[in-house]
């Protein structure tokens, strides 16, 4: 019997490979008749089990670890899981120091770097577009947690070996680092203050009113937030252009990034979170719809937005 212990946030490929190696090793043993692809099929069972547990109301209401074992052809996978409520799993962790980039205000980072878009965002996007834009499930499949933490430490330290490390790192870890950066901002990229307005704007039924409202909200964002958002928006559109290959549609990308770029402040979250089941609230769907709206919109120019701001402010 063989024990395989998956690490947190590891990808399907990262788990299947050791399972398959174990299968091949056992196939070389005298009398072994283990079918091929046992690792992939076994991990498929694990994922199905995890999904059922995640959706089980009794499981999500408990704070205890739940341990389970799944066996196939002499290989055993033992895993533990517990539910973490949305206000904890999406909790922002502001940095106590202002020298790094994670957990530091985007305006502070861009001012320090004398850049319009944070260096970490530019480099991660460049690397994804260079060798990961056709990767199946890019941004959806998690990178290995230890790789992401290593990249986080390098960016925080402004290490001179960043580019070399990026070129050698698994592309899903780089994509995961970009998502982590936005998740750990002291406030979401589209800001706490504008969150209620975004929720109201996306709910408007009149197309013209919605267009005016959604564009006005972008104009209201601080310049570093707006420029970075538009930069990310164009990148995600380019990723979606490869959907036939990478299987990542605009809706899939909006589902991944929407709740990270736009979500209520911790105070508002605690005020509205009454049970674990609230993680599936309509707010999450609205956050996805906001990002999807901008992804489906024709190209948005920063200069054009600012010109419209001037016209709006002088139109009495």
Steps between C-alpha positions, in 0.01 A plus 500: 500500500635845407407832661493812282445827688401791270632842603266800540411678174684242288387447141337189359816431299719529809294237680446265208870477411614342829195276496586385148868450590388286789278300263785446252737392775247245620438376145864392485448277800450126424133410463385864493195563280410859591317674211656812341386852597421384852638824644279728292189288564575483871542876529175541308330306779670721758376816328146363482515417870629848586222663301230296672647585840523869409133513407384299802327748739615303806862520385499874438348574837774319697838652582669162550735324259338213308733212397423256222677222308446386142662184360552363149720214376720494808551878520349696787439875514436642845386861524365742758274797444304759689277787394624858535235770486518766231591783735810304601602351165471838325633704790753760393830506686656848485876498541643661813794627295490723195812361332341199328222481243259245648249658736620851411274763343529503123550877502800459733655231281458690171634821654803319641566326169419813298278284283138501388447127558675307782809310383364170634186534287696587187748215541244232582281606207799505265605150605148360465465650154844373401454133589171441680228659290421165337526302826174315564329648806742791541395705808247229591747224588689576821877511512695323773468703821873482584590637154255788539639586844853491359403745226323720753818518712714586197269781386471634854879507532544648150756227436722550194434138396126557449511467119711185511269345759193590296641338187558172689178495701187300415261731318208416731708620797560831321127534426429415865747766617319765297165397650652501848636853450154635422343297781741642758459866407384698808178563309376348173619658176153645433497637859279454805338840455362428154388144570131586570488716185640219284235267641227749417640581158521141377138445609365779276272368227526794259812449281573871457466571871721202582767616251505852645514372856770236442726741308450772760605258773824425315569874469454528876778251577842631609737514201729211610197275554341596169815463290581164658143380454500597130839331457370178657177525301682501166718210613198288596340576163813372327488185713136447404589529130677165545190336650490219239839393634511606866127448571484834685206709380429856609244362745752254646755780548235726654412219741864468606582870533165668575480422874869594538484840329163597645355403834354665810715630780556275802258711706226464239572128457462432872179701511339288229654157564243307699598141415756299306253456216520875428822444307279409206312831525387706206779746584761258364306459177469878472877539548554258212248690287674833562832372369328316215330824398835673459657196330220495241517877450689649204855618590496764773759777475635673810542826303144483367362435849686802634377721212145395582565590865587853392185530288291362787644744753448807276154406381278720713 
